[in-house]
Amino acid sequence: MNTSPNSTPERSASENSTSLLPEDFQFSQGSLQDFDDCPRRFLLRHIEGRPYPAPEAEPIRENERRKERGVRFHELLCQEHSGVPREAVRRQASGDEKLEVWWDQYVHREPVGETNRTYAEISLEGEVAGYPLIATYDLIAERPGGTFEIFDWKTARYKPDRGQLASRLQTKVYPYLLAQAGAGLTGGEPPRPEQIKMTYWFAEHPDNPETFEYSDYNAEVDEEDLQDQVGKILARTERAHFEKTEDRTHCKFCTYRSHCGRGAQAGNIDDGETYLEETGSTQADLDDVEEIEF
Ligand code: SF4
């Protein structure tokens, strides 16, 4: 399911004529997070579309295995909320001990609880500064009483602390966009910010989800922040304006290390906190497998 706003505000002529952004550029929490972490990464990935020249983390095969398992877990939960019988979903996890444990923990906890309706893998499109702003949600649950809870499944071993999560662009963009562009879910006006909350559920830490309530105040602050962020991107009218980050911890697991002269050796995935924080920021968009690892 994909819902879009009825209209998109016009961009100013100066923005269109000087920005390096392609005319059809779409912002996502992933691209905004990339800019926040490193403007050069935003340029390389989202404007120039450069291929990823280096492995993201070592050991490479183990990293790939973890990503694939994360993707499979998301697929299982999508089926769960699309009406596939649980026995059939469980059978698909068999043969992968870790995946079975994650699924069993999910079923045992029932983190989603009572709902009127659920929307799995739903995409919404709104706008920021005249550009489309898009997101694909793992799950949006409509509660009795007309409130909405966004769920995001996380499969990484490391659980970020609440402060880290609060500062992620995902925590801002998801509820903001639902309040802006969620009319398709209500059949009328989009949900009000006070009707929205967002929960991260961690397969490796099933008893410690993190929930963030939303509000008019949050929505106002987020709108200001997002407009400001896009304004900074639009103000960079030359390639050289997209500077490399001074915080080299962002480079450790970045696929552009060799391109930037920031080291040839990838960081190790067992360097938990740094790796997981970084892979959360390297997503191109929500369909990107790297998102799964954060
Ligand atoms: S290697 Fe470092 S400087 Fe280069 S794009 Fe990645 S984070 Fe930015």
Residues whose N, C-alpha, C, O or C-beta is under 5 A from the ligand:
A	BS01	SF4	C38 R40 R41 K244 T245 H250 C251 C254 Y256 R257 C260 R262
